[in-house]
Amino acid sequence: MRTSSNPAFRNLPTGGAAYGQYGPAVGFNQPRGGVPGHGAPQAPAGSADRPMTVDDVVIKTGMSLGVALITGIITAIWAQGQMIAGSSGPVFGAMIGGMLVGLGLALFIAFKQKASGPLTLAYSAVEGVFLGAITGVFELIPGASGIGLQAIAGTAGVFAVMLVVYKTGAVKVTPKLTKWIIGAMGGALILMLANLVLYMFGVNMGLRDGGTLAIIFSLVVIGIAAFSFLLDFDMADRMIREGMPSKWGWFAAFGLMTTLVWLYLEILRLLSYLQGE
């Protein structure tokens, strides 16, 4: 089985025999590390939910994106007004609160394997607040007006390109590619954490200071996030082929949202570097 770089798509339950017309489930319920009895729980055999389709993933992802965009735009406008008025406290409060609540929801949905519309939409709304607050602040950087729209366009462009790459088979999702992407993600995370810890002690690694190294690092991270989409598309395809119940379209939407949020943040950061931040 190929695992996704996105933790939301790992160890998913299978549609099982309830959807026998889709063939036997072979992948989502494999034991972890080859140890019997440690696979993911199976979907209820008597579930009346119809099998998941591509439309389920598209519609539910679109709804999640719509909610994030609405809350994000509202929050960005509010944040700019607050900052101009000299009231930065509420803005940073919304930013930190959105980040923490979003992280909590993400961990709960991912590790509890919750295929829930309300939870996915709540996560999207909270992430919209988080991203909107950050974007509102960045918009006030001299020369950076419109940076939010540029970041949205860049994110949409990367997503579309990677979807075409996946659909045309230009890049095959193989076990080797999967391991490479997961390893790259782990390495980038370690570097970011090391940079944060050392920064707290007055040591600058140069990964987030806007210099040449920071620009190169952001480009690398954007590339990793882009390739992560290939694994997420592949895993969503597997969910459909396995005959997962349609409600799991919400789980696929959540998984794609986590990658979109990560990509948007990194593109926003890169744009701020290029515009002199």
N, C-alpha and C positions, 0 to 999 in steps of 0.2 A: 504493500500500500504506500502511496505517496502522501505525505502529510503536508499540510499547508504551513506557511510561515506565520500565518495569522492564527493565534491561539483560539480564536472563536470557532475555527473550522476543524479543530482536532477532536478526535474521539467522539464523533457524532453517532447517535443511535441510528440504526438501520430501519428501513421500511419493513423488512422481514417478510414472512410468508403472507402477510395480509395483502400484499400486492404481488402475488405470484406471477402475474402477467409480465412483470418487469424482470423476471428471472431471480435467481437466488441472490441474497445480499452477500457481497464478498468484499469487504474493505472497511466499512465504517465501524465494524464491531470486532476488528482484529485485536488480540490481546496485546497489551503494552509490553514491549520488550520481550515478547514471546512467552510471557508467563501466563498460563491458563488461569481463567477466572478474573482477569483484570481488564476485560474489555469494557466498552461503553454499554450502558443499559439499552435494551431494545425497545422500539416503539410498541405500544400495546397492540397485540394481534387483532383485537376486535375493534380497532379504531375505525370510525365511519368516515374519517376525513379522506378526501380524494387525493391521489398522488400529486406531488409537486410538479409544476411546469416552469418553463422559462418565463412565462408571463407573470407567475407568482413572484419570482425574483425581481423582475423589472419593475412591476407595479409597486411592490413593497419597498424596494430601494428608492424609487422615485418619490414615494410618500415620505420616507425618512429624510431624503435630501431636501424636499420641500419644507418640512418642519424646521430643519437646521438652517435653511436659508432665511426663512421668515424670522425666526428668533435671532439669528445672527445679524440681519440688517437692522432690525429694531434696536438691538443692543449696541451695535456700532454707532448708530445715530445718537442714541442716548449717551454713550461713552464720550463721543466727541463734544457734546454739549456740556457734560460734566467737567471735562478736562479744560475746555475753554473758560468755564466759569471758575476754574481753580479748585474744583472739588474732585481730587483724584482718589480719595479714600474709597468711595462707593464703587468706582470703576475697578480698582485693584481687588476690592472685596468680591465683586462679581466674577472677576477673572479667576481668583483663587478658589472661590466657592464652586464655580462651574467646573474647574479642573478636578477638584476633589470629588464632587458628586458624580461627575462623568466617569472618573476612574473607578469609583465604587460600583456604579451600575455596570460598567464594562466587565469588571471582575466577577460580579454576581451572575451576569448573563452568560459569560464565557465558561466559568467553571461549574455553574449549576446547570448548564445546557438548557437554558430557558428560551423556547421558541414562542415569544410573546410579543404581540403587536404593541400593547401599551408600554411595555418595558423598552422596546426598541425605539418607539417614538419619544419616550421620555428621555432616553439617552441622546437621541438626535437633538431634542430641544435644549438640553443642558449643554451639549457640545456647541450648539449654535450660540448660546450665551457666552461661553468661554472664548470661542473664536471671534465673536463679535466684539467683545471687550478688547481683546488684543488688537484686532483690526482697527478699531476706533482710535486706539493710542497711536498705532503706526501711521494712520492717515494724517496725523498732525505733525509728523516729521517733515521738516522743510524739504520741499521738492518731492514728497512722497504721496501727494494727493492722488487718489485713484489706485493706490497700491492693492486695496482689497479686491477691486474688480480684476486687476491684472493677475492676482493670485488665484481667483476663481477661474479665470480663463485658462491659466496655466494648468491648474488641476484638472479641469475638464478636458483639456487637450491631451494631457498625459494619459488619462483614463481612456479616452477614445482611441488613442494610438495603440495602447496595450491590448484593448479589446479586439482591434483589427488584427494585431499581431497574433493573438491567441486564436481567433476564429479562422485565420488563413493558415495557421500551422507554421508560420515563419519561424517561430521558436517553439520547439517541442518541450512540454513539461515532463522531464525525466527525473528519476530518482537522484541522479547526479546534480541536475540543476536545482532541485529542491534542497539538497544538502548544502549546495553552494550559497543559496539565498539565505537559508536559515543561519548558516555560519557567518555570512556577511552582516546580517541583522544583529547577531550576538556581538560581533566585533564592534560594530558602530555603537551599540548600547553601552558596552564596556568603556569605550572611549568617551562617550558623553558623560557617563557617571564619573569617570576619573577626572574629566575636565571640570565638572561641577564641584567635586570634593576639593580638588587642588585650588580652584578659584576661591573657595571659602578660606583657604589658608594663604591667600595672596599670591598663588602661583598661576600664571597664565600660560596655558598650552597653545593658545592661538586658534582654537577650534571655533570660537564663538565671538571673536572680537571684531569681525568685519574685514579682516585683512585677507591677503591672498590665500593663506592656508584655510581660513574659514570659508571662503568661497569654494575652494576645491572640495572641502569636506561636505558642504551642503550639496554640491552637485553629486557627490558619491552617494550620499544618503537619499537624495531624490531618485537616483538610479536604482537603488535597492528597493525603495518603496514602489517604484514603477514595476519592477520585476515581480514584486510580491503579488501584484494584481494577477499575474499569470497563474500563480498557485491558487489564488482565491477563485478565479474563474473556473479552473479545473476542478476544484473541490465542489463548487456549486453544481457543475455538470455531473459530478459523481452522485451528489445528493439526488438529482433528478433521475439519473439512470437507475439508482437503487430503489426508486419508488417511495422516497420519503413522503410523509403526509404534507399537504400543502401549507400547513401552518409553519413549517420549517423554512418557508420562504422568508419569514421575518428574521430567522437566525442568519440566513445568508445575507440579508440586507444589513443586519448589524455588523457582520464580519467585514463587508465591503465598506461600511461607514467608518470603521476604525482605521482602515488603510487610507481612506479619503481624508480623514481628519489629520492624520500624520503627514500625508503628502502636502496638504494645504499649508500647514504650519511651516514645513521646511521650505516651500516655495516662497511663502511670505517672508521668511527670514532671509532667504537668498536675495529677494528683491530689495529688502532694506539695506543689505550690504552694497548692492550695485548702485543704490541711490544715495550712498554716502553716509549711512548710519554707522 
